[in-house]
Amino acid sequence: MPTVTPVTVAAHTLLPSLKIVDNYGVEYTDAELVRYADLLGVQYVVTDVKGGTVTVNADRTITIGTGVTEFNIKAIANGKSVTTLVN
């Protein structure tokens, strides 16, 4: 049986259509979300993990442990949120 190791990915990549609009109407997507995450106050929350553990790291990456079959990831910014099922 092959050995499976945990995987770490940038959180914003798990929410492919994520965009955040600041109070000036400027839209941020993809790599801009990483660059301006502190300024925009972007937070990520993981819930409903099945089959293992998923960790949100301080650098806004997500570590998905072995055996995980699905989980929800929520992005929060400017008082708004969006949730996506990852499986």
N, CA, C and O of each residue as an XYZ file, in Angstrom:
348
protein
N       0.844     -1.172      0.000
C       0.000      0.000      0.000
C       0.898      1.247      0.000
O       1.841      1.321      0.788
N       0.616      2.232     -0.877
C       1.444      3.432     -0.932
C       1.263      4.285      0.326
O       0.205      4.281      0.955
N       2.311      5.007      0.667
C       2.260      5.918      1.804
C       1.705      7.252      1.327
O       2.165      7.809      0.330
N       0.713      7.757      2.050
C       0.121      9.048      1.712
C       0.531     10.039      2.792
O       0.377      9.764      3.982
N       1.049     11.183      2.384
C       1.479     12.189      3.342
C       0.522     13.378      3.314
O      -0.170     13.595      2.320
N       0.481     14.141      4.392
C      -0.361     15.341      4.396
C       0.032     16.298      3.274
O       1.183     16.321      2.839
N      -0.925     17.077      2.819
C      -0.722     18.036      1.736
C      -1.018     19.431      2.269
O      -1.996     19.633      2.990
N      -0.171     20.391      1.912
C      -0.405     21.784      2.304
C      -0.623     22.609      1.047
O       0.174     22.563      0.110
N      -1.726     23.371      1.040
C      -2.074     24.203     -0.115
C      -2.471     25.593      0.361
O      -2.874     25.774      1.510
N      -2.353     26.565     -0.522
C      -2.824     27.921     -0.219
C      -4.345     27.883     -0.103
O      -5.030     27.344     -0.972
N      -4.860     28.454      0.965
C      -6.292     28.377      1.252
C      -7.146     28.940      0.112
O      -8.187     28.370     -0.214
N      -6.724     30.038     -0.488
C      -7.546     30.657     -1.525
C      -7.716     29.761     -2.754
O      -8.667     29.943     -3.514
N      -6.815     28.797     -2.963
C      -6.940     27.919     -4.121
C      -8.079     26.910     -3.965
O      -8.532     26.324     -4.948
N      -8.541     26.709     -2.722
C      -9.664     25.797     -2.484
C     -11.013     26.483     -2.717
O     -12.058     25.833     -2.721
N     -10.975     27.790     -2.909
C     -12.174     28.579     -3.211
C     -11.922     29.258     -4.558
O     -11.612     30.449     -4.595
N     -12.050     28.521     -5.662
C     -11.573     28.999     -6.966
C     -12.206     30.290     -7.481
O     -11.571     31.001     -8.259
N     -13.407     30.612     -7.084
C     -14.036     31.838     -7.582
C     -14.035     32.948     -6.541
O     -14.788     33.915     -6.659
N     -13.182     32.812     -5.514
C     -13.140     33.796     -4.442
C     -12.615     35.133     -4.942
O     -11.570     35.211     -5.588
N     -13.366     36.182     -4.627
C     -12.904     37.540     -4.886
C     -13.370     38.401     -3.721
O     -14.450     38.190     -3.169
N     -12.555     39.356     -3.361
C     -12.880     40.269     -2.278
C     -12.818     41.674     -2.843
O     -11.881     42.030     -3.558
N     -13.824     42.469     -2.516
C     -13.892     43.845     -2.978
C     -13.701     44.757     -1.774
O     -14.407     44.624     -0.775
N     -12.744     45.690     -1.864
C     -12.507     46.601     -0.737
C     -13.500     47.759     -0.765
O     -14.356     47.836     -1.647
N     -13.375     48.648      0.201
C     -14.338     49.756      0.309
C     -14.196     50.793     -0.800
O     -15.014     51.710     -0.882
N     -13.186     50.674     -1.654
C     -13.041     51.558     -2.815
C     -13.517     50.892     -4.102
O     -13.430     51.481     -5.180
N     -14.020     49.664     -3.986
C     -14.501     48.940     -5.148
C     -13.427     48.176     -5.896
O     -13.683     47.662     -6.985
N     -12.221     48.089     -5.330
C     -11.126     47.354     -5.975
C     -11.309     45.867     -5.683
O     -11.513     45.469     -4.536
N     -11.235     45.061     -6.724
C     -11.444     43.619     -6.627
C     -10.105     42.884     -6.529
O      -9.173     43.163     -7.283
N     -10.026     41.938     -5.584
C      -8.808     41.153     -5.379
C      -9.114     39.681     -5.625
O     -10.110     39.163     -5.121
N      -8.268     39.006     -6.393
C      -8.428     37.585     -6.684
C      -7.054     36.914     -6.698
O      -6.024     37.587     -6.725
N      -7.055     35.608     -6.681
C      -5.855     34.772     -6.830
C      -4.670     35.249     -5.988
O      -4.788     35.368     -4.768
N      -3.547     35.517     -6.619
C      -2.322     35.878     -5.893
C      -2.471     37.179     -5.114
O      -1.799     37.367     -4.100
N      -3.340     38.079     -5.570
C      -3.573     39.329     -4.837
C      -4.171     39.056     -3.456
O      -3.928     39.807     -2.512
N      -4.957     37.974     -3.341
C      -5.534     37.620     -2.042
C      -4.448     37.263     -1.040
O      -4.585     37.539      0.152
N      -3.380     36.654     -1.512
C      -2.258     36.315     -0.641
C      -1.487     37.586     -0.282
O      -1.149     37.815      0.879
N      -1.221     38.386     -1.273
C      -0.416     39.603     -1.070
C      -1.086     40.601     -0.132
O      -0.412     41.216      0.694
N      -2.408     40.773     -0.247
C      -3.124     41.785      0.526
C      -4.022     41.196      1.611
O      -4.907     41.885      2.118
N      -3.810     39.950      1.969
C      -4.676     39.271      2.942
C      -4.741     39.991      4.285
O      -5.820     40.118      4.864
N      -3.605     40.463      4.786
C      -3.611     41.184      6.062
C      -4.381     42.494      5.957
O      -5.163     42.833      6.846
N      -4.164     43.216      4.892
C      -4.856     44.485      4.670
C      -6.367     44.277      4.561
O      -7.150     45.073      5.080
N      -6.766     43.206      3.885
C      -8.189     42.911      3.685
C      -8.818     42.192      4.876
O     -10.042     42.097      4.968
N      -7.990     41.687      5.784
C      -8.500     40.976      6.952
C      -9.113     39.626      6.621
O     -10.091     39.213      7.244
N      -8.544     38.941      5.644
C      -9.077     37.647      5.216
C      -8.787     36.582      6.274
O      -7.660     36.449      6.752
N      -9.832     35.827      6.628
C      -9.695     34.711      7.559
C     -10.270     33.468      6.903
O     -11.213     33.550      6.115
N      -9.699     32.318      7.231
C     -10.203     31.046      6.725
C     -10.549     30.163      7.910
O      -9.820     30.114      8.900
N     -11.679     29.462      7.794
C     -12.156     28.555      8.843
C     -12.511     27.231      8.185
O     -13.132     27.206      7.123
N     -12.117     26.132      8.815
C     -12.434     24.797      8.312
C     -13.387     24.127      9.291
O     -13.172     24.167     10.502
N     -14.453     23.504      8.758
C     -15.436     22.800      9.592
C     -15.829     21.487      8.929
O     -15.500     21.229      7.771
N     -16.537     20.670      9.690
C     -17.134     19.424      9.178
C     -16.132     18.504      8.493
O     -16.410     17.964      7.422
N     -14.976     18.327      9.104
C     -13.922     17.471      8.547
C     -14.304     16.009      8.744
O     -14.687     15.607      9.842
N     -14.201     15.221      7.689
C     -14.486     13.790      7.756
C     -13.247     12.989      7.402
O     -12.629     13.218      6.363
N     -12.883     12.051      8.265
C     -11.823     11.096      7.970
C     -10.419     11.475      8.370
O      -9.489     10.743      8.032
N     -10.210     12.559      9.060
C      -8.856     12.945      9.458
C      -8.846     14.337     10.026
O      -9.833     14.779     10.614
N      -7.730     15.044      9.857
C      -7.614     16.404     10.362
C      -7.222     17.369      9.257
O      -6.485     17.026      8.333
N      -7.736     18.583      9.377
C      -7.390     19.671      8.468
C      -7.030     20.862      9.349
O      -7.769     21.207     10.271
N      -5.890     21.488      9.060
C      -5.390     22.579      9.883
C      -5.264     23.851      9.057
O      -4.737     23.829      7.945
N      -5.753     24.963      9.609
C      -5.537     26.276      9.013
C      -4.271     26.831      9.657
O      -4.214     27.003     10.875
N      -3.268     27.107      8.851
C      -1.984     27.593      9.355
C      -1.956     29.119      9.384
O      -2.748     29.774      8.706
N      -1.048     29.672     10.165
C      -0.941     31.122     10.330
C      -0.648     31.851      9.015
O      -1.006     33.019      8.863
N      -0.004     31.173      8.071
C       0.325     31.792      6.786
C      -0.785     31.635      5.746
O      -0.562     31.822      4.550
N      -1.988     31.288      6.222
C      -3.182     31.115      5.375
C      -3.038     29.977      4.371
O      -3.545     30.040      3.251
N      -2.337     28.944      4.801
C      -2.316     27.696      4.053
C      -3.143     26.688      4.837
O      -3.404     26.869      6.026
N      -3.547     25.632      4.159
C      -4.355     24.579      4.760
C      -3.562     23.284      4.628
O      -3.110     22.928      3.540
N      -3.398     22.581      5.757
C      -2.751     21.274      5.724
C      -3.834     20.220      5.859
O      -4.554     20.175      6.856
N      -3.940     19.369      4.839
C      -4.952     18.322      4.784
C      -4.267     17.008      5.141
O      -3.386     16.538      4.422
N      -4.684     16.423      6.260
C      -4.080     15.191      6.749
C      -4.515     13.981      5.942
O      -5.446     14.052      5.140
N      -3.831     12.874      6.165
C      -4.164     11.637      5.474
C      -5.541     11.158      5.913
O      -5.921     11.327      7.072
N      -6.263     10.579      5.018
C      -7.571     10.015      5.313
C      -8.731     10.979      5.219
O      -9.878     10.556      5.357
N      -8.483     12.256      4.991
C      -9.568     13.235      4.901
C     -10.349     12.992      3.617
O      -9.772     12.927      2.531
N     -11.671     12.859      3.750
C     -12.513     12.650      2.569
C     -13.252     13.904      2.151
O     -13.535     14.089      0.967
N     -13.574     14.783      3.115
C     -14.217     16.044      2.776
C     -14.194     16.990      3.961
O     -14.019     16.578      5.108
N     -14.379     18.288      3.654
C     -14.494     19.316      4.680
C     -15.041     20.579      4.029
O     -15.028     20.724      2.807
N     -15.521     21.487      4.870
C     -15.976     22.798      4.405
C     -14.905     23.816      4.733
O     -14.305     23.774      5.806
N     -14.664     24.736      3.801
C     -13.756     25.854      4.065
C     -14.546     27.141      3.863
O     -15.271     27.297      2.881
N     -14.391     28.052      4.807
C     -15.094     29.333      4.761
C     -14.060     30.448      4.729
O     -13.111     30.443      5.514
N     -14.243     31.408      3.817
C     -13.427     32.617      3.764
C     -14.279     33.758      4.298
O     -15.442     33.904      3.921
N     -13.693     34.565      5.178
C     -14.410     35.677      5.792
C     -13.598     36.953      5.581
O     -12.392     36.977      5.825
N     -14.271     38.015      5.124
C     -13.635     39.324      4.962
C     -14.718     40.383      4.851
O     -15.768     40.146      4.253
N     -14.468     41.531      5.416
C     -15.394     42.671      5.328
C     -16.813     42.313      5.770
O     -17.781     42.836      5.218
N     -16.944     41.442      6.744
C     -18.263     41.087      7.261
C     -19.048     40.137      6.367
O     -20.211     39.849      6.651
N     -18.447     39.652      5.313
C     -19.106     38.711      4.414
C     -18.342     37.399      4.418
O     -17.157     37.362      4.748
N     -19.024     36.325      4.052
C     -18.352     35.022      4.011
C     -18.876     34.171      2.855
O     -19.971     34.384      2.334
N     -18.055     33.214      2.483
C     -18.432     32.232      1.464
C     -17.868     30.896      1.910
O     -16.747     30.821      2.415
N     -18.660     29.830      1.718
C     -18.253     28.497      2.129
C     -18.275     27.561      0.932
O     -19.168     27.637      0.087
N     -17.279     26.673      0.866
C     -17.188     25.691     -0.203
C     -16.913     24.314      0.397
O     -16.123     24.182      1.331
N     -17.572     23.292     -0.148
C     -17.312     21.910      0.220
C     -16.135     21.408     -0.600
O     -16.139     21.507     -1.827
N     -15.131     20.871      0.077
C     -13.951     20.286     -0.584
C     -14.015     18.787     -0.375
O     -14.053     18.311      0.760
N     -14.029     18.034     -1.484
C     -14.035     16.569     -1.367
C     -13.221     15.936     -2.466
O     -13.113     14.711     -2.526
